[in-house]
Every structure is written in C-alpha cells, then in structure tokens.
Amino acid sequence: MTVELTSVVTCPVCQQETSAQMPTDSCQFFWVCPNCRERVRPLGGDCCVFCSYGTVPCPSRQGPAE
C-alpha cells in the first residue's frame, strides 16, 4: 500500500480548495486557509484537519506502508 502525502483541503468557512502536503511524523491540528485566513481545527473525533476536511486522510489513518 502506498501512502498518499497530498490532500485537497476544503475550508469549512469559505469553501476554498487547497492542495496541501501532509506531515508524515505528526498530525496537523491547525491549518490556516490561504484564501480567508481562517484558522481551522479538526472536527470532534478526528485527529487532524486532513481527516476532517481533506480528500485523503492523514498518513497515520491510511495504514502502514508496505
């Protein structure tokens, strides 16, 4: 299984879609939208903004690489 490291994050405030590189060594708890400058946090129960607002979950949720 190949781990994807790029996700398209949709801002919950302005709906701007932005391609973003995900860190491999930690979850990203905050993300600042480059369009509206809103500081976004994950939804309750999610570990990071990519799991809440991204097209691809973070590497830790994708499973181990083979």
C-alpha positions as CSV (number, residue, x, y, z in Angstrom):
1,M,0.0,0.0,0.0
2,T,1.3,3.4,-1.0
3,V,0.7,6.3,1.5
4,E,-0.6,9.4,-0.2
5,L,1.0,12.6,1.2
6,T,-1.0,15.2,-0.7
7,S,-4.6,16.1,0.2
8,V,-7.0,18.8,-1.1
9,V,-8.3,20.6,2.0
10,T,-11.7,22.4,1.7
11,C,-12.0,25.3,4.0
12,P,-15.3,25.0,6.0
13,V,-15.6,28.8,6.1
14,C,-15.1,29.9,2.5
15,Q,-15.1,26.6,0.6
16,Q,-11.7,27.3,-1.0
17,E,-10.0,24.1,-2.0
18,T,-6.2,24.0,-1.5
19,S,-3.7,21.2,-2.2
20,A,-1.6,20.6,0.9
21,Q,1.3,18.3,1.8
22,M,0.7,16.2,4.9
23,P,3.3,15.7,7.5
24,T,4.4,12.1,8.0
25,D,5.6,12.4,11.6
26,S,2.7,14.1,13.3
27,C,-1.0,15.1,12.9
28,Q,-1.7,18.7,11.8
29,F,-4.1,20.1,14.4
30,F,-4.3,23.6,12.9
31,W,-4.4,24.8,9.3
32,V,-4.7,28.4,8.0
33,C,-6.8,28.9,4.9
34,P,-4.8,30.8,2.3
35,N,-7.9,32.4,1.0
36,C,-9.9,33.7,4.0
37,R,-7.0,33.3,6.6
38,E,-9.4,31.4,9.0
39,R,-7.5,29.1,11.5
40,V,-9.2,25.7,11.1
41,R,-9.3,22.9,13.7
42,P,-10.4,19.3,13.1
43,L,-13.9,18.2,13.9
44,G,-14.6,16.3,17.1
45,G,-13.3,12.8,16.9
46,D,-10.8,13.5,14.1
47,C,-7.1,13.6,14.7
48,C,-6.2,16.4,12.2
49,V,-7.6,18.8,9.7
50,F,-6.8,16.4,6.8
51,C,-9.1,13.8,8.3
52,S,-11.9,16.4,8.8
53,Y,-11.6,18.5,5.6
54,G,-9.3,16.7,3.2
55,T,-9.8,14.4,0.3
56,V,-7.2,12.0,1.7
57,P,-6.9,11.1,5.4
58,C,-3.6,11.7,7.2
59,P,-0.8,9.1,6.8
60,S,-1.5,7.6,10.3
61,R,-5.1,6.8,9.3
62,Q,-4.1,5.4,5.9
63,G,-2.3,2.4,7.5
64,P,1.2,1.1,7.4
65,A,3.2,1.4,4.2
66,E,4.3,-1.9,2.6
